[in-house]
């Protein structure tokens, strides 16, 4: 059986649902219409007259459904909503019990429609749809920061309303939300044998597992990927007709093993339906396929990865890549070629720039910076001579690196930015041996360049070599060493090597606590990074200490209402 489907409680127009034995009031609220009904609860449009007059949505357990498990799940939804305060999440206003002892809660009434219907009704373009989707990502990121996973994201749980003339998505129905840092109630039990918790069309592969116990925040990233797929193409990765016609085990197999077609491919296969989809996006079907092909294909498919370690790590990471697409920056969802990055750069700046020249400018700028750095770290009597030798070695290195650009040497072939970078990474091993810190700065710069290109395997040895040099020259407790250690942890994280990332972040955090103390801002940043990693690994117990320590420290230093505290 399915624990949630498209008939779960939503907030449609009050005229869409038939009244059936509706009570006159619940608590201090006068009921007006039944506006939604699901497996365990009913939702009513109600009026509050005191102390303020307003319309609210009342959610109450159905008569005859007040089992221990249902009450626990209902209480969990109420607690989950109470933890959050975000403009894209419906707020809880009040809670209580009916005359029959059934729990209820009053929440913000959202007179909206599902996000997909809103986009089609007003024929929003792809950029307009993506801007709306970004707000949803921000709302789910807020829930994750409060240690809540929604687990049932779908259009009927994301309603769009208009506030001050602007469309605002509102996320509702946290009825099967999961707490990843603590229990929402003392009796929260969600998964039963033989049940799928969620809606099959939007369910992540790990949710389709027989136990569904190993679910973390990336399950919501997958569901957001399904929603993005639908907003872009007008269809689902796996259609409801196909899934619902299958048996329980076959549904699980399809979700866990079959890969959907890329969005551009799906639109091409829609036939006559593609014309309607394109018209709803203010273009023809051919233009829609062309706009989807490439970046939007890769962004969507990365969010829909079966292996969650290959998905975006968080809704904010997914949103950041969409923002890069909207601003014509290279996205991280694919390993871009040099020509791809060059096209993006030309589109943004409208000037023709060679990739190799960009790398040259970067390294020349770095050479000037290294000369200044050398003047600060040289303490010996031959300081001037040391600086001269450093500048000479840097100059020789750059001259040697780019002399292949000479037509007499390269035989007329043009070097790409990646080829220049590869050459530099190879030759830095034998150069600047008497200036280990200068060499480390070069290695870090080239490592970051590789990382931005998505070439993580090439970036790793450069980061590690730079870290080793800084530890030998500056010590393990120096700010530069700790910064490089944190950068290396971030690289491990992006590579999916979470245990190595944890070791590096934990070492950085413990060192900063010992040297700088808990009140230092860099210590708090390290605590936040460590907490987010533990949440990504679904290690709620380990996440609690740095999370609570960071929260209490920021509250004491900044105040409880400061945005960095919240």
Protein Blocks (a to p, Z undefined) as FASTA:
>chain_A
ZZbdfkbccdddfklpccehiafbecjbccfbdcbdcfkbccdddddfbfbdcddddddd
dehiacfklmmmmmmmmmmmmmpccfkbccdfbdcddfkopacdddddddbddfklmmmm
nopafklmmmmmmmmmmmmmmmmmnopafklacfklmccddeehiacdddehjllgccfk
bcfbfkbcfbdghiaedjfklpcfklmpmnlmmccfklmmmmmmmmmmmmmnopafbafk
lmmmpcfklmmmmmmmmccddfklmmmmnommlmmmmmmnopafklmmmmmgojlmmmmm
mmmpmblmlmcfbfklmmmmmmmmmnopacfkbccdfklmmmmmmmmnopacdfklmmmm
mmmmmmmmmmmmmmmmpmbfklmmmmmmmmmmmmmmmmmmmmmmpmklnnopacdfklmm
mmmmmmmmmgoklmmmlmmmmmmmmmmmmmmnopamlmmmmmmmmmmmmmmmnopkbmkl
mmmmmmmmmmmmmnopamlmmmmmmmmmmmmmmmnopmlmklmmmmmmmmmmmmmnopak
lmmmmmmmmmmmmmmmnopkbmklZZ
